[in-house]
Amino acid sequence: MAPHIDRLRLRQSLIAVPSLYVAGAILLGIVTPHVDGLRDGGTANVDTARDLLTATATGMIAFTGFVLSGVLVVVQFAAGSYSPRLVLWFRRDKLIKHAIGIFLAAFVFALVALRRIDEPGSNVSPDVTVGVALLLLVGSCLLFLALLQRVTDRLRPRALYAAVMREGIRASRQTYPAQLGDAPAPDRAEWASAEPRSVAFHGRPGVVTSFDRDALLAVAERHGAVIEVALAMGEYARPHRELLRVHGGPVPEPQALARHVHIAAERTIEQDPAFAMRIVVDTAIRALSPAVNDPTTGTQALDVLEVLVGELAGRDLQASLTRDAAGVVRVVWHSPTWDDVLDLAFDEIRGYGAGSLQVARRMRAVLEDLLAATPPQRHAGLREHLARLDAAVLTAYPAGSRELDLARVPDRMGLGLGRT
C-alpha cells in the first residue's frame, strides 16, 4: 500500500490514535507500580490508592460513554441541519480522537495498575501510580472542556464555514499550483500520445478522493512517461472503469500503479477544493428550504464562497499538472474550470434563494466585488452570473415592485448596508 494512502486511512480512522493511548496506558500501568516498588518510603496508602483507582476505572468508562453519546448527537444534528457530508469531517477531527484516547487511557491504566498493586505480597507506597492516575484525570477534564467547546463551535454556521474555508484554500493551492499569469499550461497535444495505455480500476467502487502525486511522478520519470489521472476528484469509480492513462512510455505494473489513487466511500477536501464549496452550498440550500427558512445562514455561506472563488480566480485552473526537475510534464489530472467553479458556487443558491432579499442582495455584492478584485480573464463568467441573477430576481418579484428594486441593490450584509 502506498504511504500516501496509508496516511489517509490513518487520518480517517477513529481507531489508530485511541489505540496508541490505550497501549501507552497499559505500559504505564505495568511500569508505575514497579517504579513504586523500587522506591524507599512514601506517603500514599495502598487502600487509598486502591479506592482511587477503582473509582477512576468505574467512573471513566461511564464518562466516556456519556461523552461519546453527546458527540454522536451533535454529529447527527450537524448531518441533519447542515450536510451529511460533515459526518466524515467530525470523524477526522484530531481533538475528538485525542479526547477519546485519554478517556480510555485513564480507564485502562486504572485497571492495569489496580491489578499490579493488588498482587499478593505487595507492600509498597504507590505514590507514582496515584500521581499518574491523577494526571490522567486532569488531562481528561481539560480535553473534555476542549471537546465541549469544539463540538458547540461546530454547531455555529460561521465556525463550520471557517473550518471548511481553511481546508478549501489549502486544497486549492495544492490542486492548482500555478498562479494565473505564470507560464501557460501546455496543450494536450504536447504531452499526450495518440494511443495511451489504459489502467483500469479493480477495487471496490467509490469516489476518487486523492492520489499520491509524488509516487506517480517518480514512476513517470523512471519510465519516461506521462501519467494522466483519468477520473477527476469526486468522480465515481466503478470496477473496470479507466482510472489512469500512460502516455509515451511502457505501462508499469497496472495494479501497483492504480494503488497510488485513493478510492473511498466519501469525498474529502484534501485534493478537492470543489468539495469544500459543495459542503458550503449544501448547507446554504438546506437553510434556504421552506422547511428551515434561514436566509441568514445562506448569506453567510456566500461570504465563504466569495473567499474560495477569489482564491481560485488567481490560480491557473488549466495547469493541473506536475513537471519533473527538467520541466517535462509527468503527471496530469482533471479539475474544474472557472465556469465549473462559478456554477458550483452560485447556481443552486441562486435557484433556491433568489426570492430572498438577503440572498439576492448579498450575491450581487459578491459578484460585483469579485469583478473588481479578479483579473480581466475572469470577468466574462462573473458577468454571466450577474445576468442570471437579474433574470432570477425578475422572475421572483413582479416588475415595478418595491421588492424588485430592493433585491437589485448589492449589500455585503444581505440586508443592512445597501450600496447604490
Order of alpha helices (4+ residues) and beta strands (2+ residues): alpha-alpha-alpha-alpha-alpha-alpha-alpha-alpha-beta-beta-alpha-beta-beta-beta-alpha-beta-alpha-alpha-beta-beta-alpha-alpha-alpha-alpha-alpha
